[in-house]
Every structure is written in C-alpha cells, then in structure tokens.
Amino acid sequence: MIRHDMPERDYHAHPALNTSTLKAVHKHPLKKVRHDLDNRPDYNPAFTLGSAAHRLILEGTGDGIVLIDKPDYRTKEARISRDAALAAGNIPLLPHEHEQVVAMCAAVKNDDTAGPLFTGHQPEVSVFADLYGQPCKARLDAWHEDDGTGRPLIVDLKTTQDANPDKFDRTALTYGYDQQQAHYQDLMEVETGKLPRFLFVLVEKTAPYLVSVVELDDLFYDLGRQKNVEAAAQWKHAVDTNEWPGCRGINRVLAPMWGLRSCGERTSLRRRLGDERQPQP
C-alpha cells in the first residue's frame, strides 16, 4: 500500500518494522534496541533541524515550523514554548536555527543537480508491504514515478557536517544508509513491480552550505539487503519470544587494517602472521 497523504504522526504510530529498527538491530544488542525504543526523547536538536529542513525543501512550505524568539532554551519560558510546539506536532526553531534551515533550503534549491530532484516530486510518501516475512514500512522523502528513463526514483535528503561525496562510503556504512536504501527500494519494488533508482542529496548544516548528490553502487544495495534480512530475523525472534539479550560471553576483537597506520605496525603484523614474503612498504 502506498499513501501520499498520511500524517507523519500516524505513520510513526504504525507498528510495522522500519529501517531505523533494522539499523539498530544490526548495530546494537537487542537489549539496547528495546530500551532505546521505549525511551525515545521528545526533543533532539539535530533531529529538529533536519525535520525543519525536510519540511522546507520537500514540501516548499514553512507550515508547522514555530519560531521560538529566544537565544536558547536555558530559560523556563523558552522551554515551555518549545515543549508546547512539540506537543502540538510542530517543529520549534530558535532564530539562528531558522536562519540555518532557510540557507540550507536555498542551497539545495539553487544547486544545478539537486534542485531539479525536488521539483515535480511527491513528498513524504508512506509505503507498507510485507518483507522478510513480516509487515514493514518506509517513508520516502521524494518519489518520482519516472526519472526520465522509465525507471522510478527515490530521493533522500540528508543534512550533514560534510557533503564531500568522497567520504560518503564510510558515512553510509556508519549510519546504515545502505540498509535504508535497500529497505526502501525493496518495499517500492513490491508495490510497483519495479526496482527504483536511489539518490542521496547531502546538504551541509553550516556555511557555505555545500550540496552534493550521491548514488551508491550495487554492492551497497546487496550489503544493505543482507543486513536487513539478518536483522529482521533477529527482531522477529525477539518479538516472538520476548527475549532481548545484551552482550554475552568473551568477545575477541581483531585489529582492523585501517587502524595500523605506521610502517612499523604493518611490518610487525606481517611478522606475526608469518608473511614476510610480501614486499615491504
């Protein structure tokens, strides 16, 4: 089922499995996942800024954004105003945060590559379908039924500290964007019969508000999908048994190659492994 008019609160209230939970299960013990889901904070400055940027860029409107005319939230009056906005389903922003969001929106809209991706799109599309043997859901930032080649397209907006596409490979794996992409693509393929293309639009949170557009290669999709399949199976077992284990036993940790920076460290490792036939750096 694809919904184009579903309020955000209704979407989040739906119990189907989403990409945030899949990413959490892959990254953390189930005990922590369960605790974090049951104790989510009402206010997170980073999420609030991102939500406001999404509202302006995806929908082209400031509806639901409430300006809190205070320099910060250190006063009781400011916190009361903020909490009232949140309780009403709105997005509270301090003046300097509002300036940031407006600048980010302008940077994306004026970018030759990113700007057109948020024109003629369907924003905040909710999709529900069965994946991994259980009900799943996703909420797409921007959906195009045709990218100009006959293939549907999903566009996902990310606010970030660094929009350099050369660093996005590690960023994608750190934050589980490979899992997000695969989850969204698989759900839309179930509903439309076509595997959509997927693009990330990155916009920096500080001046000069750099913008880039990134497309991950197919290996990221394969990796993300495998992680999702495994995480979904773990989640289903935990829900069915009501067992949420933490860390168990003694866990051996191997030194990563990327952590062995110096020539001496690499040489020492080769000797330990008995592989001195390799050419020395």
Number of C-alpha atoms within 10 A of each C-alpha: 13 17 13 14 10 14 12 13 9 8 18 13 8 12 10 15 21 20 22 14 17 24 22 19 23 20 16 12 15 20 15 17 21 19 11 12 11 9 8 9 8 8 13 9 11 11 12 18 21 16 18 27 27 24 22 18 25 21 18 15 12 15 12 15 20 18 17 21 13 16 12 13 14 9 10 9 11 17 15 12 18 21 16 13 19 17 11 9 13 18 24 26 24 19 14 13 19 19 12 21 25 15 19 26 22 15 21 25 19 13 15 11 14 23 17 13 24 23 16 11 20 17 23 22 20 19 21 22 20 16 17 14 11 12 13 21 25 25 23 19 22 22 24 20 15 14 14 9 6 10 13 20 22 24 23 23 22 18 23 18 13 18 21 16 14 9 10 18 15 11 15 16 14 11 14 20 24 26 27 23 24 24 24 22 22 21 23 25 15 16 15 14 10 14 18 23 16 20 19 19 21 25 26 22 23 15 10 11 22 19 26 17 19 18 14 16 11 11 10 19 21 14 14 21 20 14 20 25 18 14 20 25 15 16 23 15 13 16 11 8 9 10 13 17 13 11 11 7 5 6 7 6 6 6 9 7 10 6 9 14 9 9 11 11 12 16 18 14 16 15 11 10 9 10 11 13 8 9 7 9 7
